[in-house]
Amino acid sequence: MTALRRAVFACAAAVTLLTAQHARATGPAPAHAADVSAEGIPGTTIPAEPPRVAADDLAAELPARARALGLARDPRWLALLHINGGDTRSDVESRYFFLAADGESDPEAELDATLAAFLDPADRAPRDEPAQCIFGARFHWLDEQLHFDSRMPRLACERREAWMRMLAPDRAWVVFPAAYLNNPSSMFGHTLLRLDGREVRAGTPLLAYAVNFAANSTDTNGALFAVKGLFGGYSGQFSVLPYYEKIREYARLESRDLWEYPLDLDAAQKRMLLLHLWELRGAEFTYYFFTRNCSYELLTLLKVARPDLDWGDAFRWRAIPSDTLRVLGPLLAGPPAWRPALATTVGHQAAQLAPAERMAMLDLAAGRLAPGDLRAEPTARARALGLANDLIFYRANAGELPRDQAIARSQALLRARAEAPAPAGFTPPERPATSPDGGHATRRAVVETGWLGGRPGVGLRLRPAYHDLLDAPAGYGAGQQIGFLDLHLRTDIDGRDARWGIDLVDIVSVAPFDAVFQPISWRVRGAVERAEHGRRLASGIVEGGPGLTLGQPDRLAAYGFAMTRAEANADLDRNLGLAIGPVIGLLGQPLPGWLARVEAGWLRGLDSPDLHRLAVEQRWRLATDLALGLRLSSGDQAGRRLREAMLGLHAYF
């Protein structure tokens, strides 16, 4: 090294020392929400690089030792590269996540390139940082396996360390926002990670941070999102943001209860988690709605911190959030906590009001009654004012009330509530007895026997996902149905009347409509089935429509839908038939574990046969993953009478 080069390094070392002393004296700069996103993480200037001290023999020695130990095929190395579940290629799409030209599919080449980059602090590709400062989790794990000695340079990486000190989690949780049918991206639920720091220890969990994986999408059309998500039309990314933002999105805007599962992670495991999260800054993943989704990728993140987390090939074809919760058992430190959504709380409190109080509360929320004109005793006044304000907040966030009107009404209510200091005296919502991981499994097989058209018959149904109106609602909620690829086969005993079909998608929302909440119920179904008219060719069917529900599905509810049905079949005029008409029904739970439904439909064919159908269905829960079902149905299509009486055993797995 020349005298000039030695002088440059001496000056750089002095500047680094002074900078570090100043940082210790002043502490890290404060950060705000935007500072912790996946793409804009704050930090100080990376210190001047130290002299290259690695010997040439180490550059050859480390890869040789790694090959001798088989590290390139070690599941922990594959987890760091996000090659999981028997895959041969990483889920990460971003080229800058890999140091080898084919690192996404060649773990050994990526390991060799990583070791070479660690030995060369001057190499600042691909993110204008030394590889040691980018890939801290890789460095930590390889150090544990290969025992780096003094020939390996070790960099301070102050930018990364400042970010990690800012998060500094004392505790971590997996959070499950419950399923929400009105958002296709969340109809199965969602999972994210919550990190609790010093502020949370003071009793303010909303000040925690959230680690979230989501599709990169600006599409507002739910159907478009679902279709593109099914076929890999989006990429996904991890992000870090304040937890209160996710609380606002899920619990307040989308009316979704939150379940928070505490994780058993020690200090070293939490550090490994953060090191890997730093590696993933801005990295884009392949995103598929059913497989490589939020819940699956959250598991791959946790696997880096807890290598004992193993799901085998359970999620090769589908990764439903409630199923991913079930594999977290070894990682959990206790039972989940429950955080009710704003809608849950408002609905529970409204049910505690006397009729006159409820009317006053609704008039206050609608602006028909001024707070100063409310005449009631102190407790009743406090209840009506406070609940009216919460209802206004809910309606404004749901887009049901203009923001300027909501603000004006809310301010008047809050001023009046401050002048009515009496406690409202509401009891809190009761925690559900079953958490989402405790419900029935999401796959189902049904074996049936009974009568088809007056003759003995048998049937078989297979449904990969997920839940219907008569499945036990524990862990799922009542009045929701989401079915995909439900295959049904039925035949009489001599095979003369075979019937088959597959419901590609079958979604029903039976949402109670009342004075407090006015949601629209709806249903949509797409299917292929053997036609029951003409030459009995296969038909493609799409049907659906809006509806209204009165009552409570977990007790007794009456519903009705205005249905439109389109059928494509070569035996129909112009190969297409349309029918419209009402479908009405009753849904209830007469006794715990016993669900029943009666449904009738009359669809008038515009240029296709009329359809009339009456069905009575009951299901008895025998165990968490076992039920007994009875279905009686009678229908008329194109003059042909169709009758069934089938008893079936439902097994969930």
N, C-alpha and C positions, 0 to 999 in steps of 0.2 A: 504494500500500500504506500502510495506517494505521500510526502509531507502535506501536500495540499489536501488530499483525500482525508488524512487523519485530522486535519484542522476542521474540515467540514463536519465530520462526525462528532468532534468535540463540541462544536457550537450547537449542533442539533441536540446533543445530550443535555447541554446546559439549559437550552430553551425548554426541553421536555420536563426537566426537573423543576424549573420555576413554574411551569404551567400546572404540574401535578400539585405543587405546594399551594398554589393559589386556589385550585379546585377543592383541596381538602379544607382550606380556610373558609371558603364561601359556600361549599355544598353545591349540589347539582341545581341547574336552573329549573324553575317550576315548569310543569307541562300542562297542556290542556288537551281536550278530547282529540283534536286532530293530530296531536303529536304522537299518538300511539296507534295510528292506523298501520295497516300492513305495509304501506308504501311511504310513509312519512315519519319515520322513527327518529327522535331527536338524539343528540349526542355531541360530544366534544370532538375536536379534530383528532384524527388518528395520529398517535405519536410517531415521531420520525423512526424509520425502520432501523433496526440494529445491524451491525455488520453480519455478513453471512459467515457462519462458523461451522456449518455442517460439512463434514469431510466427504470426499467422493465415495469412500467405502460404505458410509451409512446409506447413501442413496441406493446402493445395490443390496446392502444387508437387510434393510427393513422389508422390502418386497419379498425377499427370499424367506425371511422368517414368517411373514404373513401367509405365504403359500404353504409353508410347512405346517402351519397351524390351521389351514383351511378357512381363514377368516373371510374370504370373499363369499363363501357359502353359508357363513354363520347367520342364523335368523336375525340376530341383532344388527348386523351390517345391512342385510336386506331391508330391515325396518327403517334404517336411516335413509335408505334410497327410495323408500315407499314402494318396494317390490314385496307384496304381501299376498297371502292366501293362495300360494302355488302359482302366482303370475310369473311370467318371464320378462316382464317389462315394467318399468316404473309408471305410476299414475301421474307423475309430475310431467307436465308438458314443456315447461320453460327450459330453454337450452342452458341458461346460465346457472342452473342448479347442478350441472354436471361439469366435471373438469376433463374427462376423457371424451373423445369424439363420439364414442358409442356407449357412454357411461350409463345411459338409461336402460340398456339391455345387456350390458357386460359388466357385472359387479366387480370382477377381478381387474379389468382395465380401469374402472373408476377408482378402485382402491389404490392401484399403483400411481395413478395420476394425483390422487389426494395426498399420498405420502410425499411425492415429488414436490407438490405445491407447498406443503408444510415446511420443507427444507429450504424453500426459496422465498424469504420475506419480501424480496424486491418484486415478486410477481403479484400484481394487484388486480388481476383479472379474476372473475368477470364483473365485479361490482365496485371497482376502485378501492378494494380493501385486500389486505393479505388473506390468503386462504384460511389461516389459523383464526382470524377474527370473523370470518364468515361462517366457517364450519366448525364451531366450537364443540358441538355434540360429537361429530366425527373425531375430532382431535382427542377429546376426553376418552372416548371408548377405545380408540387405537392405542392411546397411552396406557390404558389399563391392560391391554392385551400384549403389547410389544415392549412396554417399560422403557419409554424414551429416556435416554441419558443426556448428559450435558452437551453433547454434540447437536442436539435438536434445539434450535432457537425457540424461545418462548416469548411471545409478544404480550403486551399489556392489554390491548384491545379495549381501551377506555370507553369508546363509544358504545360498544356492546354492554360493557359492565354497568355503565350509567343507566342504560335502558332497563337492565335486569334489576338494578337497585330501585328503580322507580316502581316496578311491579311488585317485587319482593313478596311473593305470596307466602303467608303462613299456613294457608289451607286452600284446598282446591275442591270444587264440586262439579259434577256433571248435572246440567240443568235440562229438564225436559218440558218444554211448553206443549200443552196437550193439543190433540188434533183439532184442526179448525177447517171445516169443510168449505168455507167460502174463500179460501186461498189455496189453489191447487198445489202450490209449492209446499204447503204445510198440512195437507189433509191427513197425512199419516203422523203428524207431530214433527218434532225437531229436537235436536240435542246440541248443546253448546257447553263450553267450559267456563266456570266462574272462578276467579282468583281473588282471594281475600288478602288484603294487606293490613298495614297498621291501622288505617282508618276504620276498617271493618271490626277490628278488635274492640273499638270504642262503641260498638253497637249500631253501626250504620252500614248494613250490608249493601245498600244501593251505591256506595262509593267504591265497591269492588270493580275489577275489570272483567270483561267477558272476552273469551276467545271463540270466534264464530267462523264456521266454514259455510259458504253459500255460493250459489251460482252467480256469475257475472251477467246480470240481465237488467235491462231497462224496460222490458215488455210489460205492459199493464193488462194485456189480454190473457186471462187465465187459461183458456183453451190453448192458445198459442204457446204459452209457457210449458204446459203439460206435454204437448206434442214434441216441442224442441228438446225438452228435458229427457223425454223417453229415448230419443235417438241421438243424444250426444251433441245437441246444438249449442251447448254453452260450455264454458270453462268455469272452474271454481277456484276460490282463493280463501286462505285464512286471513282474518283480520283481528285486531285487538282494539277494543273500544270500551268506554265506561259501561258498566253493567246496567246503570239506570236507563241507558238508551234502549237496551233490549227489554227491560221491564216495561218501559213505555210502549214499545212496539207490540209486545206480546200480551202482557197482562192488561194493559189499558186500551190500546187501539184494537187488538184482535180478540179481546174477551177470552183469553186463554189462560187457564190455571197453570201455574208453574210447579213442577216437582224438582227439588234440589237434592241430589244424592252426594253425600260427603265421601271424598276419596281418601284412602289411606296411602299417602305419599310422604316419605321422609325428606329431609333437607336435600340430600344428594339427588333424589329422584325429581324433586321440584326444580332443582337447578338444571338437570338434564332436559326436562321439559322445556324450560325457557331457552336453553341453548339451541334446541332443535327448532323452536318457534322462530328464533332469530334467523336460522338458516333458511326458513321458508318465507322470508319477507318477499311479498309480491309474486311468489311462485304460483303459476297457474297449473291446475290439475284437470285431468279429464273428468267431466261431470256427467253422470247419468242419474236420472230421477230415481230409478229403482235400485241401482247397485252402488255406483261410486258417488254417493250423496253425502250430506252433512254428517250423518251418524256414522257411516263407514269411515270417513276420513278422520273423524274425531278419534275413533278407535286406533287408527294408524298413528296418530300423534301420541296417544297415551301409551302405546306399545313401546315407544322409544324410552319412556321413563320407567315402564314396568314390563320388562320382557316376558314375564310370566303370563301376560294377557294373551290368550290363545283362543281363536275362534275357528281354527281349522278351515274347512271349506264351506262353513255355514252360510256365508254371505257371497258366494260366487254368483248366484243368480238373482239375489234380492237382498237388500239391507233395510228392513223396516225399523224405524227408531225404537219401538218398544221391544223388538227382538234384540237389538244391540244392547239395550239396558240389561238384559238377562245375562249377558256374558261378563258383565262388570262385577259379578259377585265377589271374586277374590280381591278386588280393589276397594271395596266399600268399607267405610269406617263406621257405619251405622245406618239406621233407617232414613228414608228421605224426608225432608221438610216439605211442607205444602204452602204455597203462596196463592191465595185465591185471586182471580181476575177481578177487575173493577165491576164487570157485569155480574159476576157471581155474588159479590158483596152487595151491590145495589139490589139485585133480585131478592136476596135473602132478607135484607132490611125492609124492603117494601112489603114482604109477606108478613112482617111483624106490626105493620100499621093497621090501625082501625080504619074502617071504610071512609070515615070523614077525614082522617089524617091523610089517607092515600089520595083522596080527591084534592085536598089542599096542596099536597106536595106536587101533584101533576099540574095543577093550575099555576103554581109558582114556577115550575120548570118551563111551562109553555108561555109564560108571560101574561097569562090571563088574570093573575092575582099579584098585586104589588106586595112586597114583604111587609110594608108598614100596615097593610090592611088585614094581615093575618090575625085572627082572634082565636087564641088557644091558650091553654095553661102552659107553664114554662117548659115542661118536658116535651109535650106534644109539639110546641112551637120549635124547640131545638131540633127535634126529629125531622119535621117537615122541611125546615130551612136547610139543614145539612144534607139531607138526602136529595133534595131538589138540586142543590149545587152539584153533587156527584153525577146526577142524571144529565144535567146540562153538559158537564165535561165529557161524559160518555157520548152523548149525541153529537157534540161538536167534533170529536175525534172520529166518529163514524161517518162524518159528512152529512148528518141529518139536520144540522143547524149551522147557519152562517156564523163565521168566527166573530164578527163584530157584535151580532146579537148575543152570542154566548158570553162574550166578555162583559157586556153591559149588565146582563142578568146576573152573572156570577158575582160581579162586584157588589151589586145591590144585596144579594143574598148573604154574602160574607159579612157585609157591614151589619146587617140585621142579626146574623148569627152571633157576631161579637157582642151584641147588646143582649143576647139571650144565653147567659153562661151556664144554664142548667145542662147536665149531662143528658145525652140522647137515650142512653140506656139500652142500646141495641146489643143483642147477643151476637157473637161472631159466627160466621159460617162454620158448619161442622165439616171437619176433614173427612174426605171419602174413606171408606173402610179399606179399599183396595187401591194400591198405587199402580201406575201403568205397567210395571214389570210383573205384577201379580195376576193379570187377567189371562184369559185363554190364549193359547198359542195361535199364531196368525194363519197357519195352513189348516185346511179342513178336508176330511174325507167322509163321505156319507154312503152307507150301504142301506138300501131300501127294499122293502117287499110289501106287496099289497095287491091292489086291483087296478088294471088299466083297461078302460072300455068294457068292463064287465068280466074280464078274464084275469087269472092270476098273473102277476108280473113282478119284475125285479128292476132295481135301478142302482146306479152308481153316480156319485158326484165327487168331483175333485176341484178344490179352489185354492190356488196358491196364496191368495191374499183377499180379504183381510178380516172383515167383520160385517155382519148384517143385522137387521133390525131385531131379529129374534135370538141372536147370540147373546150370551150373558153379558150385560152392560158393564160389569165390574172391571175397572181399569180402562174402559173405553168411553163410557157415557151413553146415555139413552138417546134414541131418536136419530142415530147416525148409521149409515150403511155405505161401505166402500168395498166393492167386489171387483176383482180383476181375473180374467181368464177362468171363469167358473164353467167347467165342463160338466154336462149332465147327459147321461145315457139311460134310457128306459126301454124295456121291451116286455111284451107279454110272454107267457111261459113257452109258447110254441114259436116265437119269433116272427109272427105275422104282422105285429104292430110295433115296430121299432121306432123310437123317437130319440132324436139327439139334438144337441145345441151347445153353443159356447157363448157365454156372456163375456164379451171382451171387456166391457166396463159397465158397472151398474152401481150408481151412486144415488143415494136418497138422503135428503135432509128434512127431518120432521122437527121443525123448530117452533116452539110454542109462541103464539102471538097473543099479547095481552096489552093492558093499558100502559105498562112500563116499557116493554120492548115489542117492536113490530117487525121481526124478521120475516123474510119470504122463504117459505119452504120450497123445495124443488127436487126434481129427480131427472136423471138422464141415463139412458141405457143404449148400448150398442152391442149387437149380437149377430151371430150367424146360426141359423137353425133350419131343420128340415121343415118345409112348408106343409101346412095341413090342408091344402086345397089343390085342385088341378092334378098335375102329375107329381106333386109333392117334391118339387125341386128345392134345393137349398136356397134360402132367402137371406139377404142382408137387411138388417133392421136397425133403424135409429129412431128412438122415441124419447120424449121428455116434455117437461113443462113446469111452470110455476105452480105454487099451491099455498094453502093456508092451513095452519094447525091450531086447534084450540084444546087446552088441557095440557097435562104433563105426560110425556111418553113413559116415564118410569112408574106412573100410576095408571092413568087412562087418558088417552088423547084421541080426538077425532080429526081427521085430515082429509083434504081434497086436493086434487091436481087437475089442471086443465091440460090435457095431453094432446100431443101431435105425434103421429106415427108415420114414418116413411118406410116402405118396404120395396126392395129391389128383387124381382123374380122374373125369370123369362116366361113364366106361364101367365103373367098379368098383362093387361092391355098396356101398351107402350112400356112394358117391362118395369113399371113403377106404380106403386099404389100409395095413396095417402088416406089417412083416417084421423078424425079428431073426435074428442069427447071427454067426459069426466071420468075420473077414477076417485072413489071415495073409500075410506076405511076407518077402522078403529084399531088402536094399538094400545096394549096395556100389560101390566104385570099384576094379575090377581093375587098372587102369593109370591113370596121370595123364591126365586129359582124357577118360576113358571111364567112364561111369556106367551102372549096370544095375539093374533091379528086376524081380523075379518076384512076382506077387501073385495070391492065390486067395481067393474069397469064396463062402460058402454062406449065403444068407439065406432062412429059412423063412417063407413068407407066412402070417400069421394069418387074414386075410380078403382076401388078394390073392395073385397068382401068386408062386411061388418064383423066386428069382434065383440062378443059378450063373454064376460068371465066373472065367476064368483068363487072365492077361495077362502078357506078357513085353515089357519096354521097355528100349531101350538108346539112349544118346545119346553122340555123339562131338563133343568141342569142336574146331572147326576154327580159330577165332579168338575174340577176346574177345566179339564180338557175332555169332558165326555158329556153328551146330552142325548136325549131321546126326542125325536120329532114326529109329529103327525100332520099330514097335509091332505086336505079334502078339497077337490076343485071340480068345477063343472063349467064348461064353456061351449060356445057355439060360434063356429067360423065357417062361412060359406055353406051353411046348411048342415054342417057335420057336427055332431055332438061329441064333445071330448070330456071324459070323466076319469078322475083319478082318486084313489084312496091309498096312500102310501105311509107306512110306518118306517122310520129310518133311525139308525144309530149314527150320531155325529161324533167323530173323533178329531180332536185338534192336536196338531203336532208342529 
